Amino acid sequence: MVDRPESSSSCCRGSCSIQYYGLFEYSANDTYTVQVSPMAAFVDNQHEWFRFSGRVLGLALVHQHLLDAFFTRPFYKALLRLPCSLSDLEYLDAEFHQSLVWLKENDITDMGLELSFSVVEEVAGHVLERELKPGGRSVPVSERNKKEYIERMLKWRLERGVAQQTECLVRGFYEVVDSRLVSVFDARELELVIAGTAEIDTADWRKNTEYRSGYHDSHPVIQWFWMAIEKFDNERRLRLLQFVTGTSSIPYEGFAALRGSNGPRKFCIEKWGKPTSLPRAHTCFNRLDLPPYSSFDMLHEKLLLAVEESSTFGIE
């Protein structure tokens, strides 16, 4: 379980429940990170509601109140007006991300995929075909143009019916927040500032962790891992959690209720690599690939690197 300061809900609980008005929806990956909903287009005065939501986020940040809500990584990047990459899509929709990664990494010549520069989506019960560029439905995807296709699909998935709403929210945010205040943050840091540094219950974390490929709770490397976790301050624990799961948020039920891209998925540590390797994370599976380090000091050093420089590590 996690503990939050009382102040985290004093002014923001009501505003964060606005997901129930159709403004926000859960991500495709879990039921505790939220994003702007395409269905918000059907909400009366939607732009004013999103502007109001942005101002609430800004006021919470300025007055150091923590929100009882967790947003996706692309959401925080939008607040910072930072561009999203293909890897960011995993935090929004891991399955869709994997399909684009597969397309990127494989030669699709003669595969007969029959893809075109268009996409079919369902909106309010109606199935619509949208072109990714003018005349896109008659432009087949090939090995030569798949890079452009992936870029356009990424843009479509990130902005799918929410570009105007997101812009209204961001404008509201900067009505109360000086842009210089947040210019020093990256998306991970902004998440911690807005969503909070909940006190992690390390006993609950350990109790609900699974092990693979020869690791077990009494294995020396695992013992060292938990020693390192105990040695970390709470912020570093949250950063490590971000590295492995993609978010610093934890369900109110605790670590037992963690979810991955396809349902319940506990935190997992798998033996992998060589002692010289760096840790690797699979965020859609909540899995940490932890090499068999030869000492506590080595393990502690590598985990610190993962915490401080996670953007340089392999995240799949």
C-alpha positions, 0 to 999 in steps of 0.5 A: 500500500502507499500513504499520501499526505492529507493535503493531497486530496484537500483541494483536488479530489473533486477536480480529479473526479472529472473523469466521470464527466467524460473528460478523461478515460483510463489508458489502454494499459491499466485502470489507474492512469488516465488520459484525455478522452476522445468522447470529451468531444460530446461534452457540453462546454468541453473547452471550458472544462478542459481549461478549468482542469488545466488551471486546477492542475496549475494551482495544485502545482503552485500550491504544492497539493498532490493530485489523487490522479495519475496521468500517462507519460504523453499527458505530462509531455503535452503539459511541458509542450515536449514532442512524443516519440514512439517509445512514449506510446507504450505508456498510452497503449502498449499493444498499439506500440508493439504493433508499430515497433514490429512494423519498424523492425521487420521487412514487410516486403511481400508480407501482404499486410494490405495496409494503407495510409488510413485508419479505421476507428469507432466514434460514438458507435460509428465506424469511420475511416480516417486518412492519415494524409490526403488520398491516404486510403489509396496509398499502400504501405511499403518497406520504402514508406513505412517510416512515414506511416509509423510517424503518421500513425503515432501522431494520430494515436496521440492526438486521436480526437483530443488535440483541441481539448489537450491544448485547452487544458495546457493553456489553462495550466499556463494561465496560473503556472509560469513556464519558467517554473516547469522548464527545468522538469522532464516528464518523469519529474513533472509526474512526481511533482503533480501526482506526488511522492507517495510513501511506498510500503516496501514490505507490500512491494516485496510481498507482491513481487515475483521472480523468474529464471532462477531468482527467488526471495532468498537469492543473494542478488534479490537480497541485495536488491531489497537492501538497495530499495531500503537504502533508497529514499522515497523519491528514488524508489518512485523513480525505480518504479517508473523505470520498471512500470512506466509510472510512479502510480500505485493502485490504492489496493497496493502492489497486489493490484498492479496491472500490465498491458493485458491485465493483472501483472505483479512486479517481477524480477527476472535473472538476465544478462551478464554482471557487466550488463545494465538493468533492463525494463519491460514496462508493459509486463512490470518486469525488471531484467536484473543481471546477476551482479557479484556484489551489493555495491555493484547492484546498488550502483547499477540501480542508481543509474537506472533511477537517474538515467532511465531514458538511456536504458532499454525499455521495451 
